[in-house]
Amino acid sequence: MKLVIFGLTISSSWGNGHATLWRGLCKAMARRGHRVVFFERDVSYYRDTRDLFELPGGGELLLYPEWSYALPAARRHLADADVAMVTSYCPDALAATLPIMESSVPLSVFYDLDTPVTLARLRAGEAVDYIGERGLSDFDLVLSYTGGSSLPDLQQRLLARRVAPLYGSVDPEVHKPVAPDPQYCADMGYLGTYAVDRNAGLQKLLIEPARLLPGRRFIIAGSMYDQNFPWRENIFFVSHLPPSDHPAFYCSTRLTLNVTRRAMAETGYCPSGRLFEAAACGAAVLSDYWQGLEQFFEPGREILVAENTEAAVSALGRSPEDLARIAAAARERTLTEHTADVRAAQLEGILDSALAPVAASGGEAF
């Protein structure tokens, strides 16, 4: 199967969660005998932080300065593609959709890796740059990073005809247990790009515990933080961390914190890729709660859950043996159910089903 993808980025992991996911998924798809061609606009902020230059398994990464340069190659690849896919936040999503619809590609797909954000903006009456006036009605299939109520919402609000969840995943060849690195050692670590709608969660689960426990060490790694963030003397900071350094970061903290963006927490059924990455590295994870969390990890046995500062402080007081037991259970669950190879098999099944003739008309959810 040949897949042609028009996405945000796969070449740079700076400030986004798309790249790491695509890297693992493309590698896994290549192992299953599929070929991926990925179109990415060559913008300066990703060019300056680029940490991947070619796709695995004979795949092709096509970087272009603006859409007019990409169009001839897009038409050429679409001519013999089995699947054409546009993703959320692709800067040329609308432009790429037109040649897909003009081509004879058997299956057109939209993959929203930011479904809760998309739906929240629509509810607020805001424009969504990567979705046109016809919503998603022109695509044969819509994939969603989020399950639950997001699936019928995509059908009702954006007229998606067929929908299916495709959750995040982890590449265990990249994210795996490694020796701790002294520069990242801390009682609690948080890895994530700065986002306004995560501030309340960080305040409750990291900043306040840091204030209450001045003898404990906390560390934050990610891009877009500035001096206005409520830093404390025992909160240390590491700027953008490439995926190659993520395992050392996760393996150097007693507890890894996950804070979900507001729209995703309110929607539920939207596990951050960081959850799977940390668990695959053998880290004990503390997360805020969102509906559907139990579908991915069992609270108390495979993950710790905190909804307030007191619960976060209590989690920090757990014994090393207790945290190691939780971490081991989460890693086992992740390697069984949440790897890129598992998701690639699920994606292959979804695409095969969508490519097969469907007798019923109208919207259908897998």
C-alpha positions as CSV (number, residue, x, y, z in Angstrom):
1,M,0.0,0.0,0.0
2,K,1.3,3.5,-0.9
3,L,0.3,6.3,1.5
4,V,0.7,9.9,0.5
5,I,0.5,12.2,3.6
6,F,0.2,16.0,3.8
7,G,1.1,16.8,7.4
8,L,2.3,19.4,9.8
9,T,5.8,18.0,10.4
10,I,7.7,14.8,10.8
11,S,11.2,16.3,10.4
12,S,11.2,18.4,13.6
13,S,9.9,17.5,17.1
14,W,10.1,21.1,18.3
15,G,6.9,22.4,19.8
16,N,4.6,19.7,18.5
17,G,3.4,16.2,19.2
18,H,2.9,15.1,15.6
19,A,6.5,14.4,14.6
20,T,7.4,11.7,17.1
21,L,4.1,9.9,16.5
22,W,4.6,9.9,12.7
23,R,8.1,8.6,13.0
24,G,7.1,5.5,14.8
25,L,4.0,4.9,12.7
26,C,5.9,5.3,9.4
27,K,8.6,2.9,10.6
28,A,6.0,0.4,11.6
29,M,4.1,0.8,8.4
30,A,7.3,0.2,6.4
31,R,7.9,-3.0,8.4
32,R,4.5,-4.2,7.2
33,G,5.4,-3.6,3.6
34,H,3.8,-0.2,3.0
35,R,5.4,2.9,1.5
36,V,4.9,6.4,2.9
37,V,5.5,9.7,1.1
38,F,5.3,12.6,3.5
39,F,4.8,16.2,2.3
40,E,6.0,18.9,4.8
41,R,6.2,22.7,4.3
42,D,9.8,23.8,5.0
43,V,9.2,26.5,7.6
44,S,12.1,28.2,9.4
45,Y,11.2,27.1,13.0
46,Y,11.2,23.5,12.0
47,R,14.2,23.8,9.7
48,D,16.3,25.2,12.5
49,T,15.3,22.4,14.9
50,R,15.2,19.5,12.3
51,D,16.2,16.2,13.8
52,L,15.0,13.8,11.1
53,F,16.0,14.0,7.4
54,E,14.7,10.8,5.8
55,L,11.9,8.4,6.3
56,P,12.6,4.7,7.1
57,G,11.9,1.7,4.9
58,G,12.1,3.4,1.5
59,G,9.7,6.2,2.5
60,E,10.2,9.6,1.1
61,L,10.2,13.0,2.8
62,L,9.4,15.9,0.5
63,L,10.1,19.4,1.9
64,Y,8.8,22.3,0.0
65,P,9.0,26.1,0.5
66,E,5.4,26.8,-0.7
67,W,2.5,24.9,-2.1
68,S,3.1,25.7,-5.8
69,Y,6.5,23.9,-5.6
70,A,4.8,20.8,-4.0
71,L,1.9,20.5,-6.4
72,P,3.6,18.8,-9.4
73,A,5.2,16.1,-7.0
74,A,1.9,15.8,-5.2
75,R,0.0,15.0,-8.4
76,R,2.7,12.5,-9.5
77,H,2.5,10.6,-6.2
78,L,-1.2,10.7,-6.0
79,A,-1.4,9.1,-9.5
80,D,-0.3,5.7,-8.1
81,A,-1.2,6.1,-4.4
82,D,-3.6,3.8,-2.6
83,V,-4.3,6.3,0.2
84,A,-4.1,10.1,0.4
85,M,-4.2,11.7,3.8
86,V,-4.4,15.3,5.0
87,T,-3.8,16.0,8.7
88,S,-4.8,18.7,11.2
89,Y,-2.5,21.8,11.4
90,C,-1.1,21.0,7.9
91,P,-0.4,24.5,6.7
92,D,-1.5,23.5,3.2
93,A,-4.4,21.3,4.1
94,L,-7.0,23.0,1.9
95,A,-4.6,23.3,-1.0
96,A,-3.7,19.7,-0.8
97,T,-7.3,18.5,-0.6
98,L,-8.1,19.8,-4.1
99,P,-5.6,17.6,-6.1
100,I,-6.6,14.6,-3.9
101,M,-10.2,15.1,-4.9
102,E,-9.3,15.6,-8.5
103,S,-7.2,12.4,-8.5
104,S,-8.3,8.8,-8.8
105,V,-6.8,7.8,-5.5
106,P,-8.9,4.9,-4.1
107,L,-9.2,6.3,-0.5
108,S,-9.0,9.9,0.8
109,V,-8.4,10.3,4.5
110,F,-8.4,13.2,7.0
111,Y,-6.5,12.5,10.2
112,D,-7.3,15.0,13.0
113,L,-4.5,14.6,15.6
114,D,-6.0,17.6,17.5
115,T,-9.8,16.7,17.5
116,P,-10.7,18.2,20.8
117,V,-9.0,21.5,19.8
118,T,-10.8,21.4,16.4
119,L,-14.2,20.8,18.0
120,A,-13.7,23.4,20.7
121,R,-12.7,26.1,18.2
122,L,-15.8,25.3,16.1
123,R,-18.1,25.5,19.1
124,A,-16.5,28.9,19.9
125,G,-17.3,30.1,16.4
126,E,-13.6,30.3,15.5
127,A,-12.1,29.5,12.1
128,V,-10.2,26.3,11.7
129,D,-7.6,26.8,9.0
130,Y,-7.2,23.2,8.0
131,I,-10.9,22.5,7.4
132,G,-12.8,24.1,4.5
133,E,-16.4,25.2,4.0
134,R,-17.6,21.7,3.3
135,G,-16.2,20.4,6.6
136,L,-14.9,16.8,6.1
137,S,-17.6,15.6,3.9
138,D,-15.4,15.2,0.9
139,F,-13.1,12.6,2.6
140,D,-13.9,8.9,2.4
141,L,-12.6,8.4,6.0
142,V,-11.8,10.6,9.0
143,L,-9.4,9.3,11.6
144,S,-9.4,10.9,15.1
145,Y,-6.7,10.9,17.7
146,T,-9.6,11.1,20.2
147,G,-12.3,8.5,20.7
148,G,-15.5,8.8,22.8
149,S,-17.9,11.6,21.9
150,S,-15.5,13.1,19.4
151,L,-16.5,10.5,16.8
152,P,-20.2,11.4,16.5
153,D,-19.2,15.1,16.9
154,L,-17.1,14.8,13.8
155,Q,-20.0,13.3,11.9
156,Q,-22.6,15.8,13.1
157,R,-20.5,19.0,13.1
158,L,-18.2,18.3,10.2
159,L,-20.2,15.8,8.1
160,A,-17.6,13.1,8.3
161,R,-19.0,10.0,6.5
162,R,-16.9,7.3,8.2
163,V,-14.9,7.8,11.4
164,A,-12.5,5.7,13.4
165,P,-10.1,6.4,16.3
166,L,-6.4,6.1,15.8
167,Y,-4.8,6.8,19.1
168,G,-1.2,7.8,19.9
169,S,1.6,5.3,20.2
170,V,5.2,4.9,21.1
171,D,8.2,3.4,19.3
172,P,9.9,1.2,21.9
173,E,13.1,1.2,19.9
174,V,13.4,4.9,20.7
175,H,11.7,5.1,24.1
176,K,13.1,2.5,26.4
177,P,14.8,2.2,29.8
178,V,18.2,3.8,29.9
179,A,20.6,4.9,32.7
180,P,19.6,8.0,34.6
181,D,21.3,11.2,33.6
182,P,22.4,13.4,36.6
183,Q,21.4,16.6,34.8
184,Y,17.8,15.4,34.7
185,C,17.5,13.8,38.1
186,A,14.5,15.0,40.1
187,D,11.6,13.9,42.2
188,M,9.1,15.0,39.6
189,G,9.6,15.7,35.9
190,Y,7.4,17.2,33.3
191,L,8.0,17.1,29.5
192,G,5.8,19.2,27.4
193,T,5.5,22.3,25.3
194,Y,4.1,25.4,27.1
195,A,0.3,25.8,26.6
196,V,-1.9,28.3,28.4
197,D,-4.6,25.7,28.9
198,R,-2.2,23.4,30.8
199,N,-1.2,26.1,33.3
200,A,-3.9,25.3,35.9
201,G,-2.9,21.6,35.9
202,L,0.8,22.4,36.2
203,Q,-0.1,24.9,39.0
204,K,-1.9,22.2,41.0
205,L,0.3,19.2,40.3
206,L,3.8,20.6,40.1
207,I,4.2,24.3,41.1
208,E,2.2,24.0,44.3
209,P,3.9,20.7,45.3
210,A,7.2,22.4,44.6
211,R,6.2,25.3,47.0
212,L,5.1,22.9,49.7
213,L,8.1,20.7,49.3
214,P,11.1,23.0,49.0
215,G,13.5,20.2,49.7
216,R,12.4,18.3,46.6
217,R,13.6,18.8,43.1
218,F,11.3,19.4,40.1
219,I,12.2,19.7,36.4
220,I,10.4,20.9,33.4
221,A,11.6,20.3,29.8
222,G,9.9,21.8,26.7
223,S,9.7,24.8,24.4
224,M,8.0,28.2,24.6
225,Y,8.4,28.8,28.3
226,D,9.5,32.3,29.4
227,Q,10.4,34.3,32.5
228,N,6.7,34.9,33.2
229,F,6.2,31.3,34.1
230,P,5.9,31.0,37.9
231,W,9.3,29.4,38.4
232,R,10.5,28.5,41.9
233,E,14.0,27.9,43.2
234,N,13.5,24.1,43.2
235,I,12.0,24.0,39.7
236,F,14.7,23.5,37.1
237,F,14.3,24.0,33.3
238,V,15.6,22.3,30.2
239,S,14.8,23.9,26.8
240,H,13.7,21.9,23.8
241,L,14.6,18.2,24.3
242,P,14.9,16.1,21.1
243,P,13.3,12.6,21.2
244,S,16.7,11.0,21.5
245,D,17.0,12.6,25.0
246,H,13.5,11.7,26.2
247,P,14.4,8.3,27.6
248,A,17.2,9.8,29.8
249,F,14.8,12.5,31.0
250,Y,12.0,10.0,31.9
251,C,14.4,7.5,33.5
252,S,16.0,10.2,35.8
253,T,12.9,11.3,37.7
254,R,11.1,9.4,40.4
255,L,7.7,10.4,39.0
256,T,6.8,11.7,35.5
257,L,3.9,14.1,35.4
258,N,1.3,14.2,32.6
259,V,-1.0,17.2,32.3
260,T,-3.7,17.2,29.6
261,R,-4.8,20.2,27.6
262,R,-8.2,21.5,28.7
263,A,-10.1,20.7,25.5
264,M,-8.7,17.2,25.5
265,A,-9.4,16.6,29.1
266,E,-13.0,17.8,28.7
267,T,-13.5,15.5,25.7
268,G,-11.8,12.5,27.2
269,Y,-10.5,9.4,25.4
270,C,-7.4,11.3,24.3
271,P,-4.2,9.8,25.7
272,S,-1.1,12.0,25.2
273,G,1.7,10.3,23.4
274,R,3.9,11.3,26.3
275,L,2.0,8.8,28.5
276,F,3.0,6.0,26.3
277,E,6.6,7.3,25.8
278,A,7.2,7.6,29.6
279,A,5.6,4.2,30.3
280,A,7.7,2.5,27.6
281,C,10.8,4.0,29.3
282,G,9.8,2.4,32.6
283,A,8.8,5.6,34.3
284,A,6.1,5.8,37.0
285,V,3.5,8.3,35.7
286,L,1.2,10.7,37.6
287,S,-1.6,12.1,35.5
288,D,-4.6,14.3,35.8
289,Y,-7.9,12.5,35.2
290,W,-10.0,12.5,32.0
291,Q,-12.8,10.3,30.9
292,G,-11.6,7.1,29.3
293,L,-8.2,6.9,31.0
294,E,-9.1,3.4,32.2
295,Q,-9.2,2.2,28.6
296,F,-5.5,2.8,28.3
297,F,-4.0,2.3,31.9
298,E,-5.5,1.0,35.1
299,P,-5.4,3.7,37.8
300,G,-3.6,2.7,40.9
301,R,-1.9,-0.3,39.3
302,E,-0.4,1.0,36.1
303,I,-0.7,4.8,36.6
304,L,-1.3,7.2,39.4
305,V,-4.0,9.8,39.1
306,A,-4.2,13.2,40.9
307,E,-6.9,15.8,40.7
308,N,-5.4,18.2,43.3
309,T,-2.2,19.2,45.0
310,E,-2.7,17.0,48.0
311,A,-2.9,13.9,45.7
312,A,0.3,14.9,43.9
313,V,2.1,15.4,47.2
314,S,0.9,12.0,48.3
315,A,2.2,10.4,45.1
316,L,5.6,12.0,45.7
317,G,5.6,10.2,49.1
318,R,5.2,6.7,47.6
319,S,8.0,4.3,48.2
320,P,10.6,3.5,45.5
321,E,9.3,-0.1,45.5
322,D,5.7,1.0,45.0
323,L,6.7,3.3,42.1
324,A,8.8,0.6,40.5
325,R,5.8,-1.8,40.6
326,I,3.5,0.7,38.9
327,A,6.1,1.6,36.3
328,A,6.7,-2.1,35.4
329,A,3.0,-2.7,35.0
330,A,2.6,0.4,32.8
331,R,5.5,-0.6,30.6
332,E,4.1,-4.1,30.1
333,R,0.7,-2.7,29.2
334,T,2.3,-0.2,26.7
335,L,4.4,-2.8,25.0
336,T,1.4,-5.0,24.6
337,E,-1.2,-2.5,23.5
338,H,0.2,0.9,22.7
339,T,3.2,0.6,20.4
340,A,3.6,2.0,16.9
341,D,3.5,-1.6,15.5
342,V,0.1,-2.2,17.2
343,R,-1.2,1.1,15.8
344,A,0.1,0.3,12.3
345,A,-1.7,-3.0,12.4
346,Q,-4.9,-1.1,13.5
347,L,-4.4,1.5,10.8
348,E,-3.9,-1.2,8.2
349,G,-7.2,-2.8,9.2
350,I,-9.1,0.4,9.1
351,L,-7.8,1.3,5.7
352,D,-8.4,-2.2,4.3
353,S,-12.0,-2.0,5.6
354,A,-12.5,1.4,4.1
355,L,-11.1,0.4,0.8
356,A,-13.5,-2.6,0.6
357,P,-16.9,-1.9,-0.9
358,V,-19.5,-0.8,1.6
359,A,-23.0,-1.6,0.9
360,A,-24.6,0.9,3.3
361,S,-24.6,4.6,2.4
362,G,-24.2,7.5,4.8
363,G,-21.9,7.9,7.8
364,E,-20.5,4.8,9.4
365,A,-18.3,4.6,12.5
366,F,-15.9,1.6,12.9
